[in-house]
Each structure stands twice: as C-alpha cells, then as structure tokens.
Amino acid sequence: MATTERRPEIYMGSRIPQPIPTVLRVDPELDDVLTVNFGPNHPSTHGVLRLIVDLHGEHVVGIEAVIGYLHTGFEKTMEHKTWWKCVTYPARVDYVSFQYNELVFVLAVEKLLQLETPRKAVWMRMALGELARIHSHLVYLGTAALEIGAISMFWYCFRERDLVLDLFEMVTGVRMHTRYFQVGGLAEDIPRGFYDEARAFCERMPKAVDEYETILNQNKIWLERTKGVGLLNAEDAIALGQTGPNLRASGVDWDLRKREPYLAYDQVEFDVPVYYGGDVYDRYKVRVDEMRESTKIIAQCVDRLEGMQGEPWIADERKVVLPPREELHTSMESLIHHFKIVTEGYRVPEGEVYVGVESPRGESGCYLVSDGGPKPWRVKFRAPSFAALHATAACMTDAAIADLIAIVGSLDAVMGDVDR
Amino acid sequence: MTYEGVPGLVETREAFGERTLVVDPARIVEACEHLRDDGFILLLDISPTDYLGWGELGVAGYFGTDSGRDLNEPAAQGFARTPDPKPKRFSVSYHLIRLAEGAERVRVQVWLDEDESVASVVPVWPTADWHEREAYDMFGIVFDGHPNLTRILMDADWEGHPLRKDYPLGGEPVRFSEEE
C-alpha cells in the first residue's frame, strides 16, 4: 500500500493492475478449512447480506457474497408507472440516503424534459441533499461502530440522526422517503421556521462530530480494529468501480460536487476530505470530515434561501407541474391540466440520459430511456453500494473473521441499493 | 477530443449533452481497452435495455399475464410521434467516466439480437463482473468469457429474465374457475 504520496491529486494512471480478486478463492493446498455461512439475517450484515466465508483458524481465506435477498424489482415496477408516480420509488431503493436517490431520478427526468428549475428549488435540494448525507453517515458511523463493540456511538449518532429526521418532518411532513422533490422543483414551499431550526442544527452538528471523534479517535480498541485493516489501494479501488468516500479514503481526490458541479455546488465553499491509508479507519475519517463539510454547505444554503422569500419553488410549466391547488376551484384550464397529469401522466420526450450525482455512498446514477410516452421505457440505477460490496473480497488481505465485520461495515453498502 | 480511433466504432451520437459511441459487438473489448488507456479508467455501470415492441401501441409499460392479456388503459398509450426504430432488440450501454477535471463521460453502446452474445469486459475492468452478471440475470444477455456468469439477484433456479419486456409484471398466471 503506497501511503507515501500525501498531496491530493487525481489518479491518472491508465494501466490497471491485474488480476484483482473479486472473489477470494481458497488455496486448494490449504487443509483444515471451515466454511461458515454468515447471514443473511445477522445483526452485523447491514440488512440481508449473506456471505459464505472460508476460515482457516480465524483467518478469512475465501469469501463469496450472495446478494438478492432484498431484490424488489423497482426497475421493473417503474416501467409500469407514470413518470410522476415513479418519483416515489427511488427513495426506497437506497433507504438511508433517500433524498439523494430522489434527486438523481428527478434530475434525470428534468434532463429529458430540458426543464429549468427555479433557484429556490436548487438551493433547497442542496440543503436537503446534504442533510441526507449527514443522516447517511450517522447511520454508517453508529452501526459500523456498534458492530465492533462501541455501543455508545450508536446512541450518540442516532441522537443527531433524530434531529435530521425532525428537520425532514418539518419540511416534508414525513421523516423518511419524503417525495419532496418533484420534477420541476419542490412539492411545497419551505415552511416557516425551517431556517431557524436548520441554523440551530448547523451550530450543534460540528460539536456533535467533535464528540464522536473524542469517543473514537483515542480509543485503543477502535484504532486497533480499524487501522491497517481492509486495505484497498487507489488502483484497485478504481478498477473495482469504487466512488465516493471509499475512493477518497484510498487517496483519490474525486468528488462530483467539485469536478462536475450540479445544482449550485460551484457556488458554495467546502472542502473534499481525502485520506491515503485506504483502510477502515480512513473510510471513517472521510465520512466524519464530510459531515462537517456538509454542515457548512447547509449553513450557506440557508443563508441564500432566506433571501429568496416569496420566490417560486417549482417551475411554471403546466404540462408537467401540477397547478396550485387553489386554482382548481376557479380555473377550468388548471382543472384540465391537473386531471391530465394525474390520470394519464405527462409525456417525456424520446431519448436516453444518464445522470450521476455524488450521493453519500459515491456516484449514484440514473439511466433513463423514454419512448415519448407517459411511462419510462427503462430505468436503471447505478448503485454505488453494488460496486462497494463487490470490493469486499479485494479488502480481505490477511483479514480475520472479526475484521470482516469491520470491513463490510466500512464499505457502507446498503442492501436496498445493492439489490434494488 | 475525437473518437475516430476507437476500434469498431459504428456511429457517434450526441443528445442531451451526452455522447454515445455505438460499437461493433465483436470488437467491444478492443474498444473498451482503447478508451480505458485513453483515460476513461472508471466503468460506472452496464445498463442493458430491451426494446421489444418499441414504438408499438400497447406495449409501453406492458402489463399483463403470460397469455398476453393486456390490462393497459388504451388511452395511456398514445404517442405524440412514433419513436425512431432501433436496430436490434437489446442495447447494452457501458457508462464510462474520465477521472479528470470536467469529468468527461461517454456511453459505449452495443446492439444485440436475442441469440447474440458479446464479449465480457471483465479483463478490462474487474468491476464489470457483477454488472455483467446482473445483465445476464435480468435480461439473459450472454457475456462470452465471463469467469462466473450465474444469476446474481434472482435465485439460481429462477426461470426467465425479469426485466425483459415479454416477462409479465404479474409473474404468476391467474387460473380462473371456468378453465378448470
């Protein structure tokens, strides 16, 4: 593992070393190998993941992941729903960073429609997206630490997670799977009082992150369980399609928010944390630092949003966007539009698009094909968790069975996202 | 940046600000190696699409049973215009990104008929392993030379490929009493 290079830079090599283990196979000359079934229902598998682990003593010598227990057929179902009904589904694909999946789908549909969203919606999407990032990292940190014995972290993290969900509830009426992003903008205006609550949260969150670090950074058990465990170098990470925190923990300075700014990420100040160890500890450090950066972004979004009082929150495109409720009582035209959109759905021009965004787990992508009708022809989600889980075998060098738990936790795969 | 040198390049399309390179399926590995060495070192996704019944009324959002009973509202099927015909039944799109400033993206696409297969790109990008298994599982697309082309999301003994357009959403055919 090359850890000498300390300057953040983009990995520019073109030759990817071969072969990289995607499945760890048992050395046939090794005797006394015990094959253990791990999961699918195990408290430390982050959902329904099944691993078939070959053990030699305590050492993992072979591993195979069996996935699909949470395969729900979202992509098939969405082909049978009108575009506007589909918005409900993506949030349930990756149920931990729900808001970000909703965002990528809505952005893809808007790309096909070539629809501009008002700036208030853009900034609010950014604020909620970053809240979702904090939420996702809190769930990661709480559960990953819990799995290797640090139970107090779980309570601390879920305390702040509750505050994030309170904010979501305030804005959208529900705590998860909000369906707040609509094609064209937001479902409703931002409620009164949100800015104050969000500010209070932004003040509290950095202190909370300090607390987490106080608990873990000096903790001997935590350090020994995470440092130098689950190594993944930059070349392997790229060859295995890693994105997001897993890639940045391996020393690749790659963040779509900086490199291919969508929404208004080019107008906010934030840093991209990059670490070079490529181990479980660095994946933890990247995520903890990202929580701080996300808090900064939310504070900037709130500042900008406050200056946009009274501005529209959804595009004025009556063929796609539902008319305001009160107009239905007075305007025949609005009633017709409402009826057409709700029953038949709006039509999306023929074409294929791919949109990628930097979700908490890496590049979350959405590939859409439209035939010009009211339903998608094909929806495909590029799931960062799917790629992350694929890298498990490559991280297993000299790992013991107890490290396996730490490694799977640190890759932060959400099974809903893996199986779709 | 030009793509003239990509082996087996059939057509370059630009739409919605995205570039699609249609490549001869027989030369997909060469094309991918060329692009990888050119800087597109990250394979993000392999997305197949089934175009069975593309542009025909009553097929978009096919909703029915094994025997083909169509439960769709006919009103929901009207097109503003007939979509452009597709060359073959399946397309397989490889989404690549260049890890450099600007994050240039490109979509490599091959077209396949039902009985055709395409070479596996696992030797080019190891991450293709699971993506190709998923494509095989969901669409029945065969990738020659794949180290372990088995089902990944569905059970090993599952019949059919769920994301194909001729695979019904309902799954189990309903038996009515008069048929017995």
Interface residues (C-beta under 8 A of the other chain):
Chain A: I10 Y11 M12 G13 S14 R15 I16 Q18 P19 I20 T22 V23 I67 G68 H71 G73 E75 K76 T77 E79 H80 K81 T82 K111 L112 Q114 I238 A239 L240 G241 T243 V252 W254 L256 R259 E260 E344 G345 R347 E350 G351 E352 V353 Y354 G356 E363 G365 Y367 V369 D371 G372 G373 P374 K375 W377 R378 K380 R382 F386 A387 H390 D419 R420
Chain B: A15 F16 G17 E18 T20 R36 D37 D38 G39 I41 L42 L43 L44 D45 S47 T49 D50 Y51 W54 G55 A60 G61 Y62 F63 A75 A76 Q77 F79 A80 R81 P83 D84 S93 H95 I97 L99 A100 E101 G102 A103 R105 R107 P123 W125 P126 T127 D129 W130 H131 E134 M138 N148 R151 I152 L153 M154 D155 P162 L163 Y167 L169
